[in-house]
Amino acid sequence: MKLKLNNVRLSFADLFTAVSKFDGDPKFSASFIIDPSTEDGKANLASFKKVVRQIESEKFNGDEMPTDKLPIQDGNVKGYDGWTDNVIISAANKKRPVIVGRQRQPVADGDLDAPQSGDYVNVVLDLWGMNNNYGKRIIASLEAVQYAAKGVPFSASSVDVESDFDDIDGDVTVADVKDTFGL
């Protein structure tokens, strides 16, 4: 069942290259940060709940799935940058999602409108109910991402170039390095 989320922040984005996680098959994936205090956030969460309730009704005879069986989580549970006080929806797909820019033009990794972690995007997910040997759950398949606006990139490094390095005066040659280290 199609779910569109508007103006969500992109996190852990593997949109252009499929990545294998936890010894599984390579997949394209991302997490989407929803701020529940904003109008967009409230609308996104209401849409998510509506789709989930419909899947529960059609696939699970109206039984409500516990949160740990849904592709949603409390951002406060993990200490990831940008997740605190937000709600996270995660999705993946073996098939590369459609990725477009602000004018709905196709984009490639590195293009001006190519979404990166930290940016704001609109996203289309396909939610579906699974009931097999692994149990009942609702899965989110990543279908399409549209770049909406530049966001502050997430930093995986604690290095601060301004304070961790000094300016270097003068030119250093290979000969200088060899002499310094006796090479």
MDAnalysis code that builds the backbone (N, CA, C; Angstrom):
import MDAnalysis as mda
import numpy as np

u = mda.Universe.empty(549, n_residues=183, atom_resindex=np.repeat(np.arange(183), 3), trajectory=True)
u.add_TopologyAttr("name", ["N", "CA", "C"] * 183)
u.add_TopologyAttr("resid", np.arange(1, 184))
u.add_TopologyAttr("resname", ["MET", "LYS", "LEU", "LYS", "LEU", "ASN", "ASN", "VAL", "ARG", "LEU", "SER", "PHE", "ALA", "ASP", "LEU", "PHE", "THR", "ALA", "VAL", "SER", "LYS", "PHE", "ASP", "GLY", "ASP", "PRO", "LYS", "PHE", "SER", "ALA", "SER", "PHE", "ILE", "ILE", "ASP", "PRO", "SER", "THR", "GLU", "ASP", "GLY", "LYS", "ALA", "ASN", "LEU", "ALA", "SER", "PHE", "LYS", "LYS", "VAL", "VAL", "ARG", "GLN", "ILE", "GLU", "SER", "GLU", "LYS", "PHE", "ASN", "GLY", "ASP", "GLU", "MET", "PRO", "THR", "ASP", "LYS", "LEU", "PRO", "ILE", "GLN", "ASP", "GLY", "ASN", "VAL", "LYS", "GLY", "TYR", "ASP", "GLY", "TRP", "THR", "ASP", "ASN", "VAL", "ILE", "ILE", "SER", "ALA", "ALA", "ASN", "LYS", "LYS", "ARG", "PRO", "VAL", "ILE", "VAL", "GLY", "ARG", "GLN", "ARG", "GLN", "PRO", "VAL", "ALA", "ASP", "GLY", "ASP", "LEU", "ASP", "ALA", "PRO", "GLN", "SER", "GLY", "ASP", "TYR", "VAL", "ASN", "VAL", "VAL", "LEU", "ASP", "LEU", "TRP", "GLY", "MET", "ASN", "ASN", "ASN", "TYR", "GLY", "LYS", "ARG", "ILE", "ILE", "ALA", "SER", "LEU", "GLU", "ALA", "VAL", "GLN", "TYR", "ALA", "ALA", "LYS", "GLY", "VAL", "PRO", "PHE", "SER", "ALA", "SER", "SER", "VAL", "ASP", "VAL", "GLU", "SER", "ASP", "PHE", "ASP", "ASP", "ILE", "ASP", "GLY", "ASP", "VAL", "THR", "VAL", "ALA", "ASP", "VAL", "LYS", "ASP", "THR", "PHE", "GLY", "LEU"])
u.atoms.positions = np.array([
    [0.837, -1.150, 0.000],
    [0.000, 0.000, 0.000],
    [0.899, 1.235, 0.000],
    [0.648, 2.142, -0.893],
    [1.516, 3.304, -1.072],
    [1.363, 4.297, 0.078],
    [2.520, 4.791, 0.550],
    [2.579, 5.824, 1.570],
    [3.560, 6.883, 1.112],
    [3.106, 8.141, 1.068],
    [4.000, 9.248, 0.717],
    [4.260, 10.073, 1.965],
    [5.530, 10.298, 2.243],
    [5.953, 11.148, 3.349],
    [6.552, 12.420, 2.769],
    [6.151, 13.566, 3.304],
    [6.627, 14.851, 2.796],
    [7.549, 15.540, 3.787],
    [8.616, 16.114, 3.251],
    [9.520, 16.958, 4.019],
    [10.084, 16.230, 5.242],
    [10.642, 15.044, 5.009],
    [11.298, 14.272, 6.063],
    [12.806, 14.378, 5.867],
    [13.550, 14.218, 6.939],
    [15.007, 14.323, 6.853],
    [15.597, 12.941, 6.608],
    [16.507, 12.886, 5.681],
    [17.116, 11.640, 5.243],
    [18.292, 11.268, 6.144],
    [18.349, 10.003, 6.544],
    [19.420, 9.516, 7.406],
    [19.841, 8.121, 6.947],
    [21.108, 7.797, 7.134],
    [21.652, 6.491, 6.740],
    [21.229, 6.137, 5.311],
    [21.455, 7.056, 4.400],
    [21.004, 6.902, 3.014],
    [21.966, 6.046, 2.194],
    [21.469, 4.928, 1.726],
    [22.159, 4.094, 0.739],
    [21.232, 4.038, -0.471],
    [21.143, 5.163, -1.180],
    [20.190, 5.293, -2.279],
    [20.781, 4.926, -3.638],
    [22.070, 5.129, -3.800],
    [22.686, 4.955, -5.114],
    [23.474, 3.654, -5.238],
    [23.794, 3.033, -4.117],
    [24.524, 1.773, -4.120],
    [23.893, 0.844, -3.091],
    [23.588, -0.364, -3.511],
    [23.021, -1.350, -2.590],
    [24.112, -1.805, -1.626],
    [23.749, -1.929, -0.352],
    [24.695, -2.302, 0.683],
    [24.153, -3.515, 1.436],
    [25.038, -4.448, 1.738],
    [24.656, -5.624, 2.512],
    [24.824, -5.306, 3.991],
    [23.754, -5.501, 4.760],
    [23.806, -5.259, 6.199],
    [23.409, -6.526, 6.930],
    [24.079, -6.792, 8.018],
    [23.791, -7.950, 8.859],
    [23.828, -9.254, 8.054],
    [24.787, -9.368, 7.153],
    [24.989, -10.552, 6.305],
    [23.806, -10.836, 5.378],
    [22.969, -9.847, 5.148],
    [21.823, -10.027, 4.254],
    [22.158, -9.661, 2.818],
    [21.169, -9.773, 1.962],
    [21.331, -9.393, 0.563],
    [21.569, -7.887, 0.452],
    [22.334, -7.444, -0.542],
    [22.526, -6.006, -0.746],
    [21.182, -5.335, -1.056],
    [20.952, -4.196, -0.393],
    [19.714, -3.453, -0.597],
    [19.995, -1.958, -0.590],
    [19.116, -1.234, -1.262],
    [19.078, 0.209, -1.180],
    [18.218, 0.510, 0.050],
    [18.631, 1.464, 0.866],
    [17.882, 1.694, 2.094],
    [18.070, 3.117, 2.597],
    [17.210, 3.486, 3.528],
    [17.311, 4.792, 4.183],
    [16.393, 4.810, 5.391],
    [16.693, 5.730, 6.281],
    [15.813, 6.031, 7.400],
    [15.321, 7.455, 7.204],
    [14.081, 7.690, 7.607],
    [13.458, 8.985, 7.394],
    [13.042, 9.552, 8.746],
    [13.572, 10.719, 9.063],
    [13.339, 11.360, 10.354],
    [12.108, 12.255, 10.243],
    [11.138, 11.989, 11.107],
    [9.902, 12.767, 11.131],
    [9.849, 13.545, 12.431],
    [9.702, 14.847, 12.327],
    [9.565, 15.698, 13.501],
    [8.080, 15.776, 13.850],
    [7.650, 15.109, 14.929],
    [6.224, 15.050, 15.252],
    [5.633, 16.372, 15.731],
    [6.474, 17.387, 15.945],
    [5.964, 18.679, 16.404],
    [5.590, 19.609, 15.255],
    [5.917, 19.224, 14.011],
    [5.604, 20.069, 12.856],
    [4.309, 19.610, 12.190],
    [3.735, 20.487, 11.384],
    [2.517, 20.129, 10.648],
    [2.788, 18.977, 9.682],
    [3.928, 19.052, 8.950],
    [4.291, 17.950, 8.044],
    [4.458, 16.654, 8.825],
    [5.123, 16.737, 9.968],
    [5.343, 15.549, 10.792],
    [4.042, 14.929, 11.259],
    [3.130, 15.755, 11.737],
    [1.825, 15.259, 12.178],
    [1.069, 14.609, 11.032],
    [1.093, 15.236, 9.858],
    [0.402, 14.676, 8.690],
    [1.046, 13.356, 8.252],
    [2.377, 13.293, 8.261],
    [3.077, 12.060, 7.883],
    [2.735, 10.917, 8.827],
    [2.720, 11.193, 10.120],
    [2.417, 10.142, 11.093],
    [0.958, 9.703, 11.000],
    [0.054, 10.626, 10.709],
    [-1.360, 10.266, 10.526],
    [-1.522, 9.381, 9.290],
    [-0.815, 9.710, 8.220],
    [-0.874, 8.885, 6.993],
    [-0.310, 7.496, 7.251],
    [0.814, 7.430, 7.980],
    [1.416, 6.147, 8.313],
    [0.428, 5.291, 9.108],
    [-0.163, 5.882, 10.128],
    [-1.103, 5.143, 10.972],
    [-2.306, 4.651, 10.159],
    [-2.808, 5.480, 9.260],
    [-3.961, 5.099, 8.426],
    [-3.622, 3.890, 7.553],
    [-2.449, 3.916, 6.918],
    [-2.031, 2.802, 6.058],
    [-1.817, 1.542, 6.896],
    [-1.162, 1.675, 8.044],
    [-0.918, 0.523, 8.923],
    [-2.242, -0.092, 9.356],
    [-3.192, 0.730, 9.775],
    [-4.497, 0.205, 10.212],
    [-5.219, -0.511, 9.080],
    [-5.093, 0.003, 7.866],
    [-5.727, -0.665, 6.725],
    [-5.073, -2.019, 6.446],
    [-3.751, -2.088, 6.509],
    [-3.049, -3.364, 6.307],
    [-3.426, -4.343, 7.412],
    [-3.475, -3.862, 8.656],
    [-3.859, -4.736, 9.768],
    [-5.264, -5.293, 9.557],
    [-6.149, -4.469, 9.065],
    [-7.528, -4.900, 8.814],
    [-7.594, -5.945, 7.705],
    [-6.870, -5.698, 6.607],
    [-6.931, -6.582, 5.443],
    [-6.083, -7.843, 5.597],
    [-4.946, -7.747, 6.222],
    [-3.991, -8.856, 6.267],
    [-4.008, -9.629, 7.585],
    [-4.353, -8.947, 8.691],
    [-4.237, -9.566, 10.007],
    [-5.556, -9.568, 10.780],
    [-6.673, -9.563, 10.065],
    [-8.003, -9.611, 10.685],
    [-8.208, -8.540, 11.755],
    [-7.613, -7.377, 11.542],
    [-7.791, -6.267, 12.471],
    [-6.879, -6.283, 13.673],
    [-6.044, -7.328, 13.812],
    [-5.100, -7.374, 14.933],
    [-4.055, -6.273, 14.765],
    [-3.888, -5.460, 15.802],
    [-2.880, -4.407, 15.748],
    [-1.497, -4.984, 15.996],
    [-0.564, -4.616, 15.135],
    [0.816, -5.071, 15.268],
    [1.512, -4.258, 16.358],
    [2.319, -4.911, 17.205],
    [3.118, -4.140, 18.166],
    [4.153, -3.301, 17.405],
    [4.583, -2.224, 18.029],
    [5.503, -1.295, 17.378],
    [6.760, -1.980, 16.864],
    [7.269, -2.995, 17.581],
    [8.490, -3.670, 17.133],
    [8.269, -4.517, 15.881],
    [7.041, -4.612, 15.413],
    [6.718, -5.340, 14.181],
    [6.365, -4.371, 13.048],
    [6.664, -3.088, 13.261],
    [6.406, -2.036, 12.275],
    [7.728, -1.389, 11.874],
    [7.777, -0.763, 10.694],
    [9.024, -0.111, 10.258],
    [9.186, 1.285, 10.862],
    [8.852, 1.428, 12.138],
    [8.888, 2.733, 12.806],
    [9.550, 2.558, 14.157],
    [10.234, 3.603, 14.609],
    [10.864, 3.535, 15.921],
    [10.991, 4.923, 16.536],
    [11.161, 4.934, 17.836],
    [11.371, 6.150, 18.604],
    [12.832, 6.560, 18.429],
    [13.059, 7.771, 17.946],
    [14.418, 8.245, 17.726],
    [15.228, 8.406, 18.991],
    [14.578, 8.430, 20.148],
    [15.299, 8.583, 21.418],
    [15.970, 7.292, 21.868],
    [15.599, 6.170, 21.260],
    [16.144, 4.880, 21.684],
    [17.624, 4.762, 21.325],
    [18.012, 5.343, 20.202],
    [19.415, 5.292, 19.774],
    [19.967, 6.713, 19.809],
    [21.230, 6.855, 20.024],
    [21.842, 8.177, 20.141],
    [22.330, 8.747, 18.829],
    [21.639, 8.474, 17.744],
    [22.101, 8.944, 16.441],
    [21.856, 10.436, 16.259],
    [22.763, 11.065, 15.551],
    [22.681, 12.487, 15.235],
    [21.352, 12.792, 14.534],
    [20.585, 13.734, 15.078],
    [19.345, 14.163, 14.456],
    [18.115, 13.340, 14.805],
    [18.276, 12.257, 15.543],
    [17.136, 11.379, 15.838],
    [16.379, 11.768, 17.103],
    [17.008, 12.453, 18.033],
    [16.395, 12.756, 19.324],
    [15.082, 13.514, 19.160],
    [14.076, 13.056, 19.906],
    [12.727, 13.648, 19.917],
    [12.008, 13.544, 18.575],
    [12.443, 12.632, 17.739],
    [11.807, 12.417, 16.439],
    [11.356, 10.966, 16.299],
    [10.584, 10.721, 15.257],
    [10.116, 9.376, 14.926],
    [10.814, 8.969, 13.634],
    [11.247, 7.716, 13.557],
    [12.026, 7.230, 12.424],
    [11.257, 6.126, 11.693],
    [11.169, 6.256, 10.374],
    [10.636, 5.180, 9.545],
    [11.772, 4.716, 8.648],
    [12.026, 3.409, 8.634],
    [13.103, 2.841, 7.824],
    [12.525, 1.981, 6.714],
    [13.200, 2.001, 5.571],
    [12.738, 1.232, 4.412],
    [13.930, 0.760, 3.597],
    [13.731, -0.336, 2.879],
    [14.786, -0.899, 2.033],
    [14.146, -1.570, 0.823],
    [14.977, -1.847, -0.181],
    [14.502, -2.525, -1.383],
    [15.715, -3.081, -2.123],
    [15.610, -4.285, -2.646],
    [16.679, -4.837, -3.480],
    [16.770, -4.083, -4.800],
    [15.646, -3.544, -5.234],
    [15.575, -2.778, -6.484],
    [15.887, -1.314, -6.181],
    [16.711, -0.678, -7.025],
    [17.079, 0.723, -6.818],
    [15.829, 1.597, -6.888],
    [15.654, 2.490, -5.910],
    [14.493, 3.385, -5.952],
    [14.647, 4.443, -7.040],
    [13.538, 4.975, -7.472],
    [13.540, 6.121, -8.375],
    [14.032, 7.307, -7.546],
    [14.992, 8.050, -8.068],
    [15.531, 9.198, -7.347],
    [15.468, 10.400, -8.269],
    [14.759, 11.432, -7.809],
    [14.570, 12.626, -8.635],
    [14.894, 13.882, -7.847],
    [15.114, 14.959, -8.591],
    [15.378, 16.263, -7.995],
    [14.103, 17.055, -7.799],
    [14.274, 18.323, -7.480],
    [13.143, 19.204, -7.176],
    [12.175, 19.354, -8.347],
    [12.668, 19.285, -9.560],
    [11.814, 19.423, -10.746],
    [11.424, 18.058, -11.320],
    [11.514, 17.033, -10.518],
    [11.194, 15.645, -10.869],
    [12.129, 15.071, -11.936],
    [13.309, 15.682, -12.110],
    [14.293, 15.180, -13.068],
    [15.109, 14.063, -12.416],
    [15.463, 13.026, -13.184],
    [16.314, 11.971, -12.627],
    [17.663, 12.560, -12.193],
    [18.184, 12.066, -11.082],
    [19.490, 12.522, -10.599],
    [20.378, 11.322, -10.322],
    [21.665, 11.570, -10.427],
    [22.675, 10.550, -10.111],
    [23.467, 11.021, -8.898],
    [24.126, 10.110, -8.236],
    [24.946, 10.445, -7.078],
    [25.923, 11.554, -7.449],
    [25.969, 12.587, -6.651],
    [26.870, 13.703, -6.905],
    [26.222, 14.870, -7.623],
    [25.053, 14.674, -8.239],
    [24.345, 15.775, -8.891],
    [23.896, 16.791, -7.849],
    [23.634, 18.003, -8.281],
    [23.229, 19.076, -7.391],
    [21.998, 18.711, -6.561],
    [21.003, 18.105, -7.172],
    [19.771, 17.726, -6.475],
    [19.781, 16.277, -5.985],
    [20.937, 15.657, -5.897],
    [21.009, 14.277, -5.407],
    [20.894, 14.288, -3.888],
    [19.893, 13.605, -3.329],
    [19.710, 13.626, -1.878],
    [20.829, 12.888, -1.142],
    [21.257, 13.497, -0.048],
    [22.284, 12.922, 0.812],
    [21.772, 12.930, 2.255],
    [22.355, 12.123, 3.102],
    [21.953, 12.109, 4.511],
    [22.037, 13.512, 5.092],
    [20.967, 13.916, 5.756],
    [20.852, 15.257, 6.321],
    [19.910, 16.139, 5.525],
    [19.723, 15.835, 4.240],
    [18.828, 16.618, 3.387],
    [17.366, 16.297, 3.679],
    [16.490, 17.166, 3.208],
    [15.047, 16.955, 3.330],
    [14.526, 16.393, 2.010],
    [13.652, 15.412, 2.114],
    [13.149, 14.721, 0.926],
    [11.654, 14.437, 1.076],
    [11.046, 14.132, -0.058],
    [9.727, 13.511, -0.099],
    [9.998, 12.078, -0.507],
    [9.241, 11.139, 0.020],
    [9.532, 9.737, -0.248],
    [8.235, 8.961, -0.459],
    [8.305, 7.976, -1.353],
    [7.186, 7.058, -1.564],
    [7.644, 5.676, -1.110],
    [6.860, 5.102, -0.192],
    [7.119, 3.765, 0.327],
    [5.951, 2.865, -0.049],
    [6.222, 1.574, -0.123],
    [5.172, 0.574, -0.291],
    [5.155, -0.245, 0.993],
    [4.085, -0.088, 1.780],
    [3.946, -0.865, 3.016],
    [3.125, -2.107, 2.726],
    [3.557, -3.240, 3.295],
    [2.838, -4.488, 3.068],
    [2.977, -5.395, 4.283],
    [1.981, -6.223, 4.459],
    [1.965, -7.144, 5.584],
    [2.618, -8.463, 5.248],
    [3.427, -8.949, 6.175],
    [4.114, -10.222, 5.999],
    [3.609, -11.172, 7.093],
    [3.289, -12.405, 6.693],
    [2.859, -13.415, 7.652],
    [3.432, -14.745, 7.185],
    [4.603, -15.089, 7.727],
    [5.284, -16.322, 7.306],
    [6.019, -16.951, 8.491],
    [7.020, -17.769, 8.213],
    [7.779, -18.449, 9.275],
    [8.426, -17.481, 10.257],
    [8.685, -16.255, 9.813],
    [9.312, -15.249, 10.670],
    [8.276, -14.484, 11.492],
    [7.009, -14.772, 11.288],
    [5.944, -14.116, 12.039],
    [5.236, -13.041, 11.242],
    [4.402, -12.302, 11.953],
    [3.634, -11.213, 11.356],
    [4.380, -9.903, 11.563],
    [4.399, -9.100, 10.523],
    [4.984, -7.761, 10.617],
    [4.580, -6.946, 9.404],
    [4.804, -5.672, 9.465],
    [4.570, -4.785, 8.330],
    [5.922, -4.254, 7.893],
    [6.178, -4.368, 6.608],
    [7.456, -4.017, 5.995],
    [7.276, -2.753, 5.148],
    [8.319, -1.916, 5.094],
    [8.314, -0.744, 4.221],
    [9.348, -0.947, 3.119],
    [8.880, -0.908, 1.885],
    [9.755, -1.026, 0.728],
    [10.018, 0.376, 0.176],
    [11.282, 0.703, -0.027],
    [11.687, 2.012, -0.533],
    [11.465, 2.062, -2.043],
    [10.583, 2.951, -2.501],
    [10.222, 3.008, -3.919],
    [10.771, 4.236, -4.647],
    [10.672, 5.414, -4.041],
    [11.106, 6.635, -4.724],
    [11.458, 7.722, -3.715],
    [12.445, 8.559, -4.092],
    [12.884, 9.659, -3.248],
    [13.009, 10.907, -4.117],
    [12.456, 12.018, -3.616],
    [12.594, 13.307, -4.289],
    [13.333, 14.264, -3.361],
    [14.429, 14.824, -3.860],
    [15.162, 15.841, -3.110],
    [14.249, 17.053, -2.946],
    [14.131, 17.574, -1.703],
    [13.282, 18.737, -1.451],
    [14.098, 19.963, -1.045],
    [15.089, 19.774, -0.154],
    [15.879, 20.910, 0.316],
    [17.168, 20.430, 0.966],
    [18.160, 21.293, 0.919],
    [19.447, 21.003, 1.544],
    [19.287, 21.028, 3.056],
    [19.889, 20.059, 3.709],
    [19.906, 20.009, 5.166],
    [21.339, 19.987, 5.648],
    [21.514, 20.053, 6.930],
    [22.849, 19.977, 7.514],
    [23.300, 18.524, 7.452],
    [24.435, 18.248, 6.793],
    [24.902, 16.857, 6.692],
    [25.189, 16.272, 8.072],
    [24.930, 14.988, 8.205],
    [25.279, 14.295, 9.430],
    [26.760, 14.021, 9.415],
    [27.377, 14.064, 10.561],
    [28.809, 13.841, 10.653],
    [29.066, 12.541, 11.395],
    [29.835, 11.668, 10.781],
    [30.206, 10.411, 11.422],
    [31.552, 10.545, 12.123],
    [32.170, 11.705, 11.973],
    [33.502, 11.907, 12.528],
    [33.466, 12.962, 13.621],
    [34.321, 12.787, 14.617],
    [34.424, 13.782, 15.676],
    [35.607, 14.715, 15.432],
    [36.188, 14.655, 14.247],
    [37.327, 15.497, 13.917],
    [36.824, 16.904, 13.587],
    [37.455, 17.913, 14.213],
    [37.191, 19.310, 13.899],
    [38.461, 19.841, 13.255],
    [38.439, 19.992, 11.955],
    [39.631, 20.380, 11.199],
    [40.219, 21.677, 11.737],
    [39.366, 22.631, 12.109],
    [39.850, 23.928, 12.589],
    [40.657, 23.810, 13.888],
    [40.249, 22.950, 14.790],
    [40.960, 22.861, 16.074],
    [41.933, 21.685, 16.153],
    [41.757, 20.672, 15.327],
    [42.628, 19.497, 15.411],
    [43.902, 19.599, 14.576],
    [43.948, 20.533, 13.630],
    [45.127, 20.701, 12.785],
    [45.629, 22.138, 12.868],
    [46.925, 22.302, 12.596],
    [47.533, 23.626, 12.517],
    [47.826, 23.933, 11.054],
    [47.966, 25.234, 10.750],
    [48.405, 25.622, 9.409],
    [49.863, 25.210, 9.247],
    [50.245, 24.811, 8.041],
    [51.620, 24.413, 7.752],
    [52.218, 25.461, 6.839],
    [53.311, 26.041, 7.281],
    [53.993, 27.048, 6.477],
    [55.081, 26.396, 5.649],
    [55.321, 26.937, 4.456],
    [56.393, 26.460, 3.594],
    [56.025, 25.200, 2.844],
    [56.853, 24.872, 1.873],
    [56.647, 23.679, 1.062],
    [57.462, 22.526, 1.641],
    [56.912, 21.346, 1.600],
    [57.612, 20.149, 2.031],
    [57.768, 19.268, 0.802],
    [58.988, 18.790, 0.566],
    [59.250, 17.938, -0.591],
    [59.426, 16.496, -0.142],
    [59.388, 15.601, -1.093],
    [59.625, 14.188, -0.807],
    [61.024, 14.018, -0.211],
    [61.996, 14.768, -0.702],
    [63.368, 14.684, -0.177],
    [63.392, 15.063, 1.302],
    [62.626, 16.110, 1.691],
    [62.570, 16.508, 3.106],
    [62.041, 15.383, 3.969],
    [60.996, 14.712, 3.490],
    [60.388, 13.622, 4.244],
    [61.395, 12.475, 4.357],
    [62.063, 12.124, 3.254],
    [63.051, 11.042, 3.276],
    [64.170, 11.353, 4.258],
    [64.648, 12.619, 4.253],
    [65.719, 13.001, 5.181],
    [65.230, 12.907, 6.632],
    [64.014, 13.350, 6.884],
    [63.469, 13.344, 8.245],
    [63.378, 11.945, 8.800],
    [62.975, 10.989, 7.950],
    [62.771, 9.632, 8.410],
    [63.907, 8.683, 8.018],
    [64.980, 9.228, 7.482],
    [66.146, 8.411, 7.138],
    [65.861, 7.415, 6.015],
    [65.037, 7.785, 5.077],
    [64.712, 6.890, 3.967],
    [65.638, 7.054, 2.799],
])
